[in-house]
Amino acid sequence: MNVMRKMNVMRKMWTFLIFSSLLGSGSLFAQSSGQEGSTPADNTTVNQRDRYPNEPTADQQKNNPSDRDITQQVRQAIIKDRSLSSYAHNVKVITQNGQVTLKGPVRSDEEKRAIEAKATEIVGDGKVTSELEVKPKQ
């Protein structure tokens, strides 16, 4: 009787494992097939622009305490503003020797001006370079 019980438990375990595997592979197929119709992102021009040695990129962020502090303050000011879009919340803030560069897409001219104003308020006039691009919803 004990042997039959163990066999029944083993059968149920194998059934569960096979069912779980099939269910998992089905969801993977559903995810991959949903992406076929979407247009792939094309960042070619942005990537080419960022190849220039004089063009600040996120990996060139200075690691000294004052630049890190400035970046943190600007980032917190942007995130605190709930009226901004998720695009605006995700702009790049790069600080090099007290000079802040803002990069990335925003949804409107108002968002662009708001982010620039927040950065200028923290570091002062003439220390913010804006490379923000307005990309309205399509």
Stockholm file with secondary structure:
# STOCKHOLM 1.0

chainA/1-138         MNVMRKMNVMRKMWTFLIFSSLLGSGSLFAQSSGQEGSTPADNTTVNQRDRYPNEPTADQQKNNPSDRDITQQVRQAIIKDRSLSSYAHNVKVITQNGQVTLKGPVRSDEEKRAIEAKATEIVGDGKVTSELEVKPKQ
#=GR chainA/1-138 SS CHHHHHHHHHHHHHHHHHHHHHHHHHHHHHHHHHTTTSCCCCCHHHHHHTTSTTSCCGGGCCCSHHHHHHHHHHHHHHHHCTTSCHHHHTCEEEEETTEEEEEEEESSHHHHHHHHHHHHHHHCTTCEEEEEEECCCC
#=GC SS_cons         CHHHHHHHHHHHHHHHHHHHHHHHHHHHHHHHHHTTTSCCCCCHHHHHHTTSTTSCCGGGCCCSHHHHHHHHHHHHHHHHCTTSCHHHHTCEEEEETTEEEEEEEESSHHHHHHHHHHHHHHHCTTCEEEEEEECCCC
//
